[in-house]
Amino acid sequence: MASRYYLVFWSRRSTATVVPAATAAQARTRAHARHKAGYGTLLSARQANAADRRLIRKGAWVRRRKDGSSPQFGTAAARTVARRQRSRYRSWL
């Protein structure tokens, strides 16, 4: 079976944590093991889509917001907005 990846979202992080797991429940458990101070509570675990899986296999950083949008795919203006949003969370990372 091809490995599945889940994006785990935290309450006080602008982007998700990528976790290899077979199920969403397993992804939550594995994400808790990587939990760091300042991340806040675990909100959700969603399976990575095809575009995200390509980035993960390439070893690139996958950025997804809680609303499901991605600052990596889009206009320069959208990426600038995302950069500004990430810098708001910088103190917690």
C-alpha positions in Angstrom: 0.0 0.0 0.0 1.3 3.5 -0.8 2.1 5.5 2.2 -0.6 8.1 3.2 0.2 11.5 4.6 -2.0 13.6 6.8 -1.8 17.3 7.5 -2.4 17.9 11.2 -3.6 21.4 12.1 -2.9 23.1 15.5 -4.8 26.0 17.1 -1.8 28.3 17.3 0.1 27.5 14.2 -0.4 29.1 10.8 0.5 25.9 8.9 0.0 22.1 9.4 2.4 19.4 10.5 2.9 16.6 7.9 2.5 13.1 9.5 2.8 9.7 7.7 0.0 7.5 8.9 -2.5 4.9 7.8 -5.6 6.5 9.5 -6.6 9.9 10.8 -6.6 8.5 14.4 -3.0 7.3 13.9 -2.0 10.7 12.5 -3.4 12.4 15.6 -1.4 10.1 17.9 1.8 10.6 15.9 1.3 14.3 15.8 1.0 14.5 19.5 4.4 12.8 19.8 5.8 15.8 17.7 3.8 18.4 19.7 5.9 21.4 20.8 5.2 24.1 23.3 3.3 26.9 21.6 1.5 24.8 19.0 -1.8 24.9 21.0 -4.4 22.2 20.7 -4.8 19.7 17.9 -7.7 20.8 15.7 -7.9 18.4 12.8 -6.1 15.8 10.7 -6.8 15.8 7.0 -5.4 13.5 4.3 -2.9 15.2 2.0 -4.1 15.8 -1.5 -2.2 14.9 -4.7 -0.3 18.2 -4.9 0.7 18.0 -1.3 1.9 14.4 -1.7 4.1 15.4 -4.6 5.7 18.1 -2.5 6.2 15.7 0.5 7.9 13.1 -1.8 10.2 15.8 -3.2 11.1 16.7 0.4 9.7 20.2 0.0 7.9 22.0 2.8 4.1 21.7 2.6 2.2 24.7 3.7 -1.6 24.5 4.2 -3.8 26.9 6.1 -6.6 25.7 8.4 -9.1 26.8 5.7 -7.4 24.3 3.3 -5.8 27.0 1.0 -2.1 26.9 0.3 0.3 29.8 0.1 2.5 27.8 -2.2 0.0 27.6 -5.1 -1.3 31.0 -6.1 -0.4 34.6 -7.1 2.5 36.5 -5.7 0.1 38.7 -3.8 -1.4 35.6 -2.1 2.0 34.4 -1.2 2.9 37.8 0.3 -0.3 37.7 2.5 0.7 34.2 3.6 4.2 35.4 4.6 2.7 38.2 6.6 0.4 35.6 8.3 3.3 33.3 9.2 5.3 36.1 10.7 2.4 36.8 13.1 2.9 33.2 14.5 6.7 33.4 14.5 7.0 33.8 18.3 5.3 30.5 18.8 7.4 28.4 16.4 
